[in-house]
């Protein structure tokens, strides 16, 4: 499968480094697949209504040219070519761009769907209040369990989309957060969503306090979040030559992934 790395939302958090919204565009025999969707056209038109007050902390640039649908057009693809969007979770900066692909199925963990639409906690009602439009899409829920992927026990290969796309349960940032692994042929790409914000959690370099604070404040379960950091650090230390690890927002890891594409 051919994989393109797209930045679908540059952000400049207060007193923090430049961040991206790292989206994978995967060409499969079953059409195009997006891993996360970043910000979309509607978010750029109505950031107050679609994104809300969090934008004052993350400070997205909201350039429509960064929307996935515009970048696909530049690559010669049509919106209807996107058949599936696999979401690490349902925060606005990950799902907003899905509105530009009304024919695509949205894939989430069952736990994330429950948190957003079925029985949210008080904090989750605030967190997902602006994402209720998602329910109008064709949503497919998954419960990753019983399979293993490189030491992660709760995983599920999404064969109904394409072989080589694996959903890996990794709750902590949100109740149903997941990572997504994609087999690009010569290597695997592990898109970790918001399981970690900064490469310092992997290589030991300093993590900006702004990012550390934001990540800690919004975490659904902080213990699980720290456990995820430790598990991913161990995977990174193994230095497996056929594996690229990326997060949704780390600009350095985004550029490295593009360089190895």
ZAGURO-77513 format. One line per field, with one value per atom (N, C-alpha, C): x negated, y negated, z negated; atom name. Coordinates in pm, whole numbers, plus 32768, in hexadecimal, padded with zeros to 4 digits. Layout:
residues N
x	[X  ...]
y	[Y  ...]
z	[Z  ...]
atom	[CA  ...]
end
This chain:
residues 261
x	[7FAC  8000  7FA9  7FCC  7F84  7FBD  7F66  7F91  7F59  7FB3  7F8C  7F9A  7F3F  7F43  7F71  7FE2  801D  8022  8005  801B  809F  8104  818A  81AF  814E  816C  80F2  80B0  803F  8074  8031  8058  7FDD  7FF2  7F88  7FB7  7FB1  7FE2  7F9C  7FE5  7FAE  7F2E  7EBE  7E3C  7E0E  7E3B  7E13  7DDA  7DAA  7D71  7DDE  7DB7  7E13  7E40  7EC2  7EFB  7F44  7F5D  7FA3  801A  806E  80D4  80AF  8067  802E  809B  80B7  811D  80D8  80FC  80CB  8135  810C  8160  812B  817D  8152  819B  8150  818A  8194  820F  8225  8271  827F  82CD  8362  8388  8413  842D  83E2  83F3  8393  83A6  834F  837E  831D  8338  82EB  832D  82EA  82DA  8266  8251  8253  82BD  82DE  8301  8338  8367  833E  8301  82D7  834C  832C  8394  83C7  8446  8481  84AC  84EF  851C  857B  85DA  863B  85F6  858C  8542  8501  84D1  8491  84F7  856F  85D9  8613  8626  8668  861A  85A3  8553  8595  85DE  8621  868A  86DC  8746  8716  86B1  8686  861B  85C3  8550  855F  8590  85AA  8532  853D  84D6  844C  8442  83BF  8362  839C  834A  82F1  8316  82C4  8244  8242  81CB  8176  81BA  8170  814E  819B  8185  816C  81CE  81C1  81C2  8180  817F  81FF  8245  82C3  82B4  8251  8241  828A  82EB  8337  82DF  826C  8211  81D8  81DC  81A9  8213  828F  82F8  82DA  82F5  82D7  8319  8395  83DC  8395  8358  830E  828B  824A  81CB  81E2  8252  8272  828D  82CF  82E9  8267  8204  8182  813B  815C  8122  8171  81E1  8231  82A1  82C4  832F  83AD  8420  84A1  84CC  8521  8550  858F  85DA  861C  85BB  853D  84D9  84B6  84D1  84B6  8529  850E  8575  857D  850B  8506  84AD  84D4  8481  8475  83FC  83E3  83B2  83FC  83E1  83A0  8334  82F6  8351  839B  83FE  844F  84AA  850C  84F9  8483  8468  8472  8493  84B2  843F  83C3  8351  832D  8379  8363  83D8  844F  84C6  8501  84DA  851A  851C  84AE  84A5  84FC  8531  8588  8608  8630  86AA  869D  8624  860D  8617  862F  8637  86B7  872B  87AB  87C7  8785  879E  8744  86E7  8688  86C2  86A3  86C2  865B  8689  862F  861E  85A1  8582  8548  8586  8558  8563  8524  853A  85C4  85FC  867F  867A  860A  85FC  8600  85C6  85C9  8656  869E  8728  8780  876C  87B9  879A  871A  86F1  8729  8734  875F  87F6  883A  88C5  8928  88FB  8959  8963  88F6  88FA  887D  8870  87FA  87FD  8788  877D  8795  8798  87AC  873C  86C0  8650  8657  8683  868C  86FC  8766  87CF  8797  873E  86FD  869B  864F  85E7  8622  8693  86CB  8749  8766  87E3  87ED  877C  877B  876B  8761  874C  87C8  883D  88B5  88DD  88AB  88C6  8890  882F  87F3  885B  88C2  8927  8973  8970  89B4  8967  88EB  889A  88B5  8884  8887  8814  8831  87CA  87BF  8746  872A  86D8  870A  86C6  8674  8604  85AC  8583  8571  8540  84C0  844D  83CE  83AE  83A7  8380  8360  8314  82FC  828F  825B  81EE  8177  8102  808A  8042  8005  7FB3  7F3B  7EC5  7E46  7E4D  7E8C  7E93  7F10  7F61  7FE0  804E  808A  80E6  816E  819F  8226  8220  821E  8212  8274  8295  82F1  82CA  82AF  8294  8318  8320  839C  83A2  83B3  83B1  8425  8493  8503  84E0  847A  8448  83D9  8370  82FF  82A1  8265  81FE  818B  8155  80E4  8108  8185  81AD  81DD  8199  81B2  81D8  824A  8279  824C  8206  81CA  8204  824C  828A  821E  8227  81C8  820E  826E  82B7  825C  8284  8238  8252  822A  8247  82DF  8326  83B8  83DD  845F  848C  8476  8485  8479  840B  83A4  8336  82F4  82C7  8282  820E  81AD  8144  8167  812C  8146  80C1  80AC  8033  8056  8000  8017  7F9C  7FB3  7F47  7F31  7EC4  7EA4  7E4D  7E3C  7DED  7D5F  7D10  7C85  7C76  7CE1  7CDE  7D6C  7D7A  7DF7  7DF1  7E62  7E70  7ED1  7EA5  7EFD  7F28  7FA3  7FDC  8018  7FDB  8001  806A  80A0  8104  80CD  811A  80EF  80C1  8092  8059  7FDE  7F9B  7F33  7F2F  7F09  7F09  7E81  7E14  7D90  7D2A  7CCA  7C66  7C0F  7C0D  7BBE  7BE7  7C65  7C92  7C51  7C1F  7BDD  7B46  7B0B  7A78  7A38  7A89  7A53  7A2F  7A45  7A2B  7A98  7A7D  7ADE  7B66  7BCF  7C57  7C84  7CAB  7CD9  7D47  7D3A  7D99  7E27  7E34  7EBA  7EFE  7EB5  7EEF  7F09  7EAA  7EBE  7F3C  7F4E  7FC2  8044  8047  80C0  80E5  8081  809A  80D0  809A  80C5  8152  816F  81F2  8264  824F  82BF  82C8  8269  826B  82E4  8326  8396  8365  82F1  82B7  8220  81EE  8160  8105  812D  80D8  80C6  8133  8129  80D7  80E3  8093  7FFF  7FD4  7F46  7F1B  7F73  7F53  7F3C  7F8D  7F7C  7EF6  7ECE  7E4B  7DDC  7DE7  7D81  7D7E  7DF3  7DF9  7DC0  7DDE  7DAB  7D16  7CE6  7C56  7C0C  7C44  7C06  7C02  7C6F  7C72  7C0C  7C01  7BA0  7B12  7AF7  7A70  7A46  7AA6  7A83  7A4B  7A66  7A2D  7A42  7ABD  7ADD  7AD3  7A83  7A65  7ADD  7B44  7BB7  7C2D  7C12  7C7D  7C5F  7CC2  7CBC  7D2A  7D07  7D67  7D81  7DFF  7E23  7E96  7EA1  7F17  7F65  7FDB  802E  7FF8  7FAF  7F90  7EFC  7EA3  7E14  7DDF  7DB2  7D86  7D06  7CAB  7C2E  7C48  7C9C  7CB9  7D07  7D58  7DA0  7D3C  7CDB  7C78  7C24  7BFF  7BB1  7C01  7C80  7CD5  7CDF  7CED  7CF2  7C6F  7C01  7B7D  7B67  7BA9  7B96  7C04  7C5F  7CCF  7C9C]
y	[8077  8000  7F84  7F25  7EA6  7E4A  7E09  7DB3  7D27  7CC4  7C38  7BFD  7BA5  7B62  7AD2  7AAE  7A2B  79E1  7961  790C  78C4  78EC  78B4  7857  7808  77A7  777A  7712  76DA  768F  76A2  765F  7625  75B7  7577  7565  75D0  75C7  7557  751C  74B1  74E2  749C  74BC  754A  757E  7603  7605  7678  7682  768E  7678  768E  7720  7735  77BB  77CF  784C  786E  78C8  78DE  7948  79AF  7A16  7A79  7ADB  7ADC  7B34  7B8E  7C0D  7C6B  7C7C  7C6F  7C91  7D13  7D7C  7E01  7E29  7E4A  7E7D  7F15  7F48  7FD8  8008  808B  80C3  80AA  807B  8062  7FCB  7F7C  7EEC  7EAC  7E2C  7DE1  7DED  7DED  7DF3  7D82  7D38  7CD5  7D0B  7CF6  7D0F  7C86  7C6B  7BE7  7B8A  7B14  7AB9  7A29  7A09  7980  791F  789F  7839  7839  7813  780F  7784  777B  76FB  76B5  76FF  76C3  7689  76CA  7697  7611  7603  7586  7516  7538  74D4  74A8  7506  74E9  7525  74F1  752A  751B  74B0  749D  750B  7522  7585  7614  762D  76B7  76E6  768B  76B1  767E  7606  75D2  7591  757A  752E  756D  75F0  7630  75F3  75B5  7579  7509  74CC  7460  7496  7518  7556  759C  75E1  7629  75CF  7567  7502  753B  7583  75B2  753C  754F  74E4  74E3  7556  7562  7534  7569  7551  75C0  759B  75FE  7654  761D  7668  76E2  76E5  7758  77C5  77A8  780D  7885  78FC  7976  7974  7943  7945  78EF  7880  782B  786D  78B0  78F2  796A  79B0  7A1F  79ED  797B  7941  7924  78F1  78D4  7953  79C4  7A45  7A8A  7A4D  7A85  7AE0  7ADC  7B31  7AE0  7B27  7AEA  7B0D  7ABD  7ADD  7B68  7B8F  7C12  7C86  7C6B  7CD5  7D07  7CB5  7CDC  7D33  7DB2  7E12  7E21  7E12  7E2B  7DC3  7D9E  7D49  7D8E  7DB6  7DF8  7D8F  7D7B  7D0E  7D44  7D02  7D29  7D05  7C97  7C6E  7BFC  7BC4  7B67  7AD6  7AAF  7A22  79D5  7954  7906  7900  78FB  78EF  7973  79DB  7A5D  7A85  7A52  7A7D  7A0F  7990  7922  7931  795E  796C  79D8  7A31  7A9C  7A66  79ED  79B1  7997  798F  7976  79F5  7A67  7AE8  7B30  7AFD  7B32  7BC2  7BF7  7C81  7CE6  7CB6  7D10  7D4A  7DC7  7E03  7DD4  7DB7  7D90  7E06  7E28  7E9B  7E6B  7E92  7E6E  7EE9  7EE3  7F4D  7F3D  7FAD  7FA8  7F53  7F59  7F0B  7E75  7E4B  7DBD  7D92  7DE7  7DC7  7DBA  7E10  7E07  7D84  7D61  7CE7  7C6A  7C6C  7BF5  7BEB  7C5D  7C58  7CA1  7CFF  7D56  7D30  7D38  7D1A  7CCC  7C52  7C02  7BD5  7BC6  7B85  7AEF  7AA6  7A15  79D6  79FF  79C8  79EE  7A68  7A94  7A4A  7A24  79D5  7950  7916  789A  78B6  7920  7942  795F  79A7  79D3  7987  791A  78D2  789C  787A  783E  78A6  7925  798D  79E2  79B3  7A05  7A19  79C3  79D5  7A5A  7A91  7B0F  7B7D  7B77  7BE0  7BED  7B84  7B8A  7BDC  7BFF  7C51  7CE6  7D35  7DC6  7DED  7E0C  7E2A  7EC0  7EF2  7F7F  7F88  7FD7  7FE4  8066  805F  80D2  80E4  8160  8181  81D1  818E  81D5  822D  82AE  830B  8391  83DF  8468  847B  840F  8419  83CC  83E7  83A2  8361  82F0  82AB  8271  82AB  827C  8260  82BD  82B2  826F  8235  81FA  8262  8289  82FB  82D7  825E  8238  81F5  8247  8214  825D  821D  825A  822C  828C  8269  824E  81DC  81B1  81E6  8269  82A9  827C  8250  8220  81A0  8159  80E4  810F  8148  8179  81C5  8232  8274  8213  821B  81C5  8142  8135  80C2  80FB  80D7  8114  80A7  80BC  8061  8099  8047  8073  8020  8060  8019  7FE1  7F5F  7F1E  7EAC  7ECD  7E65  7E1B  7DA4  7D4F  7CBE  7C95  7C0D  7BF8  7C57  7C5D  7CEA  7CFD  7D7F  7DED  7DCB  7E31  7E15  7DCD  7DAA  7E28  7E1E  7E8D  7E58  7EAE  7E96  7EE6  7EC0  7F06  7F25  7FA5  7FD1  7FEE  7FC1  7FD3  8015  8080  80C5  8082  8036  7FF0  8043  80C3  811C  812A  80BF  80C6  80A7  8077  805B  804A  8051  8032  7FA3  7F5F  7EDB  7EE8  7EC2  7EC5  7E35  7E17  7D93  7D99  7D53  7D5F  7CFB  7CAC  7C4B  7BF2  7BE7  7B96  7BEB  7C65  7CB7  7C74  7C1F  7BC6  7B4B  7AD9  7A5B  7A39  7A69  7A34  7AA4  7A99  7B02  7B16  7AB4  7AC4  7B3A  7B62  7BD8  7C58  7C53  7CC6  7CC0  7C4D  7C47  7C05  7BD9  7BA1  7B0E  7ACD  7A3D  79F3  7975  792C  791B  7935  7920  7893  783F  77B8  77BD  7769  776C  774D  76FA  76DD  775C  77AD  7828  788B  7896  78EF  78C7  7845  7818  7831  7814  782A  78BD  7911  79A1  79D6  79A6  79D5  79A6  7929  78F0  7936  7956  798D  7A25  7A68  7AFA  7B30  7B92  7BD5  7C28  7C6B  7CBF  7CA9  7C5D  7C38  7CAF  7D0E  7D83  7DD2  7DE6  7E2D  7DDC  7D59  7D06  7D1A  7D16  7D2B  7DB9  7E1C  7EA6  7EB0  7E69  7E69  7E2D  7DC1  7D86  7DEE  7E39  7E9C  7F0D  7F39  7FA6  7F79  7EFF  7ECD  7EB0  7E83  7E70  7EF4  7F5F  7FE3  800F  7FF7  801B  7FC9  7F4A  7EF3  7F23  7F4B  7F78  7FF5  8046  80BF  809D  8023  7FF2  8055  8080  80E0  809A  80D1  8089  8079  80CC  80C5  807D  8026  7FE2  7F4D  7EFB  7E6B  7E47  7E00  7DD6  7D40  7D1B  7C8E  7C70  7BF2  7BC6  7B67  7B42  7AEB  7A5E  7A30  79A2  797E  79DF  79C1  79A1  7925  78F8  793E  795A  799C  7A2A  7A75  7AFE  7AFE  7A98  7A8C  7A7C  7A24  7A0E  7A8B  7AD0  7B4C  7BB5  7BC0  7C22  7C01  7B83  7B59  7B7C  7B69  7B81  7C14  7C6D  7CFD  7D3A  7CE7  7D1A  7D55]
z	[8000  8000  8000  8053  8055  7FEB  7F9F  7F31  7F47  7F3D  7F42  7EB6  7E92  7E10  7E24  7DE9  7DF9  7D73  7D76  7D02  7D17  7CCC  7CDD  7C69  7C3C  7BD4  7B87  7BB6  7B6A  7AF0  7A7E  7A03  79BF  7977  792B  789B  784A  77C0  7774  7715  76C3  767E  7694  7659  7679  76EB  7713  779F  77CD  7854  78BE  7938  79A9  79A8  79BC  79C1  7A45  7A67  7AE2  7ABF  7B21  7B19  7B83  7B5A  7BB4  7BDF  7C5F  7C9A  7D00  7CFF  7D64  7DD0  7E4B  7EBE  7EF8  7EF5  7F1D  7F9C  8003  807F  8074  8079  8070  80EC  80F9  8167  8154  80DB  80BB  80AE  80FA  80F4  8091  807A  8020  7F90  7F36  7EA6  7E63  7E0B  7DB8  7D2B  7CF1  7C63  7C20  7BD5  7BA0  7C15  7BF1  7C5B  7C45  7BD3  7BBA  7BBB  7BD2  7BE0  7C70  7C7F  7D04  7D2C  7D9E  7DD4  7D72  7D3A  7CDE  7C64  7C35  7BC1  7BE1  7C5B  7C84  7C94  7CBF  7CD3  7C4D  7BF1  7B72  7AFD  7AE1  7A74  79EB  79D4  7953  793D  79A0  7990  7996  79E9  7A00  799F  7975  7922  7894  7886  7801  77BE  773B  76F3  76F3  7708  7707  7770  77D5  783F  780B  779B  7764  7723  7703  76C9  7733  7790  77F8  786F  7885  78EB  7978  79AF  7A39  7A9A  7B0D  7B71  7BC4  7BCD  7C16  7CA7  7CEC  7D7B  7DC7  7E17  7E62  7EBC  7EE7  7F3E  7EF8  7E71  7E28  7E16  7E32  7E24  7E7F  7E4C  7E98  7F21  7F29  7FA9  8011  7FE7  8044  806C  8010  8030  808A  8077  80D2  815E  8169  81EC  8234  81EA  8226  8255  8215  823C  82AB  82D5  8341  8315  8294  8260  8247  8248  822B  819D  815E  80D7  80CD  8135  8131  813E  8160  8164  80D8  8071  7FE7  7FB7  7FA2  7F7A  7EE3  7EA0  7E10  7DCC  7D53  7CFE  7C77  7C53  7BD3  7B71  7B06  7AA8  7A2A  7A01  7982  790E  791C  78B8  78F5  78A7  78DE  78B4  7888  7870  78F3  78E9  7962  79C5  7994  79EF  7A33  7A16  7A56  7AB0  7A91  7ADA  7B31  7B1D  7B63  7BFA  7C33  7CC4  7CFE  7CAA  7CDC  7D1B  7CF1  7D2A  7DBF  7DF1  7E80  7ED4  7E91  7ED7  7EAC  7ED5  7EA2  7EC9  7F2E  7F58  7F11  7EC2  7E81  7E01  7DE6  7D64  7CFF  7C85  7C19  7BBB  7B9D  7B48  7AC5  7A56  79D0  7976  7902  78A2  7864  7839  77F7  7779  7732  76B7  76D5  7745  7768  778F  77D6  77FB  7780  771E  76A2  765B  7654  760F  7652  76D5  771E  772E  773F  7769  770F  76BF  7676  75E3  759A  750B  74E1  7512  74EE  745D  7423  73A2  73B6  7348  7353  73A5  738A  73D6  7469  7485  7511  755B  7516  7558  7589  753A  7564  75D7  75C7  7629  76B3  76B7  7736  775E  7719  7735  77C1  77FD  7883  78F1  78CC  7930  794A  791D  792C  79BE  7A18  7AA6  7ADA  7A93  7ABE  7AC6  7A72  7A6E  7AF2  7B44  7BC6  7C2C  7C0C  7C66  7C4F  7CA9  7C9A  7C3F  7BC1  7B5D  7B4A  7B50  7B38  7AB8  7A57  79D7  79D2  798D  7980  78EF  78C9  7842  7851  785B  786F  77F6  780C  77A1  77DE  7797  77C0  7827  785D  78BC  7884  78B8  7888  78FD  78E0  7944  78FB  7912  78DB  7844  77FF  776E  7739  7790  7765  7777  7708  770A  7746  772D  7758  77E1  7849  78D1  792C  799A  79FB  7A87  7AE0  7B6C  7BB2  7BF4  7C34  7CC3  7CCF  7D52  7DAA  7D6C  7DBC  7E06  7DD7  7E1E  7E7D  7E44  7E92  7E35  7E63  7E11  7DF7  7D7E  7D5F  7D1C  7CF0  7C9E  7C19  7BAD  7B2B  7AC7  7A84  7A1C  7995  7948  78CA  7858  77FF  778F  7734  7718  76BE  7673  761D  75D5  7573  7552  74F6  7518  758F  75BC  75BF  75FA  75F0  75C7  75AB  757B  75E3  7662  76CA  772E  7704  775F  7797  7814  7855  78A8  78C0  7922  79A0  7A0F  7A8D  7AD0  7AED  7B33  7BC5  7C1F  7CAF  7CED  7D35  7D7B  7E03  7E0D  7E8A  7EE6  7EC8  7F1C  7EEA  7EF6  7ECB  7E37  7DF8  7D69  7D37  7CB3  7C71  7C3D  7C41  7C05  7B91  7B1B  7AA5  7A88  7AAA  7A8F  7A03  79A6  7919  78ED  794B  7923  78B5  7848  77D6  7761  777D  7712  76D6  7727  76F3  774D  7714  775E  779A  775D  7781  7784  77E1  77F2  7777  771C  76A3  764D  7658  760D  7643  76BE  76FA  76EA  7709  770D  7694  7634  75B9  75BE  7630  7637  75E9  75C3  7570  75B5  7569  759A  7571  75CF  75AB  7542  74DD  746F  749D  7503  7537  7568  75B5  75E9  7579  751B  74A9  745C  7447  73FC  7446  74C8  7517  7519  752F  7537  74B4  7444  73C1  73A0  73BF  739C  73E6  7466  74B5  74B0  746F  746D  7422  745C  7419  73A4  73B5  734C  734E  72EE  72F0  72DA  7286  7270  72F1  7339  73B8  741C  7417  7471  7458  73D8  73B9  73DB  73C5  73EB  7481  74CF  7561  7588  7544  755F  754A  74DD  74BD  7525  7551  75B3  7639  7661  76E0  76D9  7665  7651  7661  7628  7635  76C6  770F  779D  77EA  77CE  7811  77F6  777A  7755  77A2  77CD  7817  78A1  78D1  794E  79C0  79D2  7A3B  7AC3  7B1E  7B9C  7BF9  7BE6  7C40  7BFF  7B9D  7B56  7B48  7B6B  7B57  7AF4  7A8A  7A25  7A33  7A36  7A41  79E2  79BB  7970  79C9  799B  79ED  79F7  7991  798A  798B  7982  797C  7A08  7A1C  7AA0  7ACC  7A6E  7A91  7AC4  7A7E  7AA9  7B2C  7B42  7BC2  7C34  7C23  7C8E  7CA3  7C38  7C47  7C93  7C75  7CBA  7D4E  7D6F  7DFB  7E43  7DFD  7E39  7E57  7E0C  7E20  7E77  7EA9  7EF9  7F7D]
atom	[N  CA  C  N  CA  C  N  CA  C  N  CA  C  N  CA  C  N  CA  C  N  CA  C  N  CA  C  N  CA  C  N  CA  C  N  CA  C  N  CA  C  N  CA  C  N  CA  C  N  CA  C  N  CA  C  N  CA  C  N  CA  C  N  CA  C  N  CA  C  N  CA  C  N  CA  C  N  CA  C  N  CA  C  N  CA  C  N  CA  C  N  CA  C  N  CA  C  N  CA  C  N  CA  C  N  CA  C  N  CA  C  N  CA  C  N  CA  C  N  CA  C  N  CA  C  N  CA  C  N  CA  C  N  CA  C  N  CA  C  N  CA  C  N  CA  C  N  CA  C  N  CA  C  N  CA  C  N  CA  C  N  CA  C  N  CA  C  N  CA  C  N  CA  C  N  CA  C  N  CA  C  N  CA  C  N  CA  C  N  CA  C  N  CA  C  N  CA  C  N  CA  C  N  CA  C  N  CA  C  N  CA  C  N  CA  C  N  CA  C  N  CA  C  N  CA  C  N  CA  C  N  CA  C  N  CA  C  N  CA  C  N  CA  C  N  CA  C  N  CA  C  N  CA  C  N  CA  C  N  CA  C  N  CA  C  N  CA  C  N  CA  C  N  CA  C  N  CA  C  N  CA  C  N  CA  C  N  CA  C  N  CA  C  N  CA  C  N  CA  C  N  CA  C  N  CA  C  N  CA  C  N  CA  C  N  CA  C  N  CA  C  N  CA  C  N  CA  C  N  CA  C  N  CA  C  N  CA  C  N  CA  C  N  CA  C  N  CA  C  N  CA  C  N  CA  C  N  CA  C  N  CA  C  N  CA  C  N  CA  C  N  CA  C  N  CA  C  N  CA  C  N  CA  C  N  CA  C  N  CA  C  N  CA  C  N  CA  C  N  CA  C  N  CA  C  N  CA  C  N  CA  C  N  CA  C  N  CA  C  N  CA  C  N  CA  C  N  CA  C  N  CA  C  N  CA  C  N  CA  C  N  CA  C  N  CA  C  N  CA  C  N  CA  C  N  CA  C  N  CA  C  N  CA  C  N  CA  C  N  CA  C  N  CA  C  N  CA  C  N  CA  C  N  CA  C  N  CA  C  N  CA  C  N  CA  C  N  CA  C  N  CA  C  N  CA  C  N  CA  C  N  CA  C  N  CA  C  N  CA  C  N  CA  C  N  CA  C  N  CA  C  N  CA  C  N  CA  C  N  CA  C  N  CA  C  N  CA  C  N  CA  C  N  CA  C  N  CA  C  N  CA  C  N  CA  C  N  CA  C  N  CA  C  N  CA  C  N  CA  C  N  CA  C  N  CA  C  N  CA  C  N  CA  C  N  CA  C  N  CA  C  N  CA  C  N  CA  C  N  CA  C  N  CA  C  N  CA  C  N  CA  C  N  CA  C  N  CA  C  N  CA  C  N  CA  C  N  CA  C  N  CA  C  N  CA  C  N  CA  C  N  CA  C  N  CA  C  N  CA  C  N  CA  C  N  CA  C  N  CA  C  N  CA  C  N  CA  C  N  CA  C  N  CA  C  N  CA  C  N  CA  C  N  CA  C  N  CA  C  N  CA  C  N  CA  C  N  CA  C  N  CA  C  N  CA  C  N  CA  C  N  CA  C  N  CA  C  N  CA  C  N  CA  C  N  CA  C  N  CA  C  N  CA  C  N  CA  C  N  CA  C  N  CA  C  N  CA  C  N  CA  C  N  CA  C  N  CA  C  N  CA  C  N  CA  C  N  CA  C  N  CA  C  N  CA  C  N  CA  C  N  CA  C  N  CA  C  N  CA  C  N  CA  C  N  CA  C  N  CA  C  N  CA  C  N  CA  C  N  CA  C  N  CA  C  N  CA  C  N  CA  C  N  CA  C  N  CA  C  N  CA  C  N  CA  C  N  CA  C  N  CA  C  N  CA  C  N  CA  C  N  CA  C  N  CA  C  N  CA  C  N  CA  C  N  CA  C  N  CA  C  N  CA  C  N  CA  C  N  CA  C  N  CA  C  N  CA  C  N  CA  C  N  CA  C  N  CA  C  N  CA  C]
end
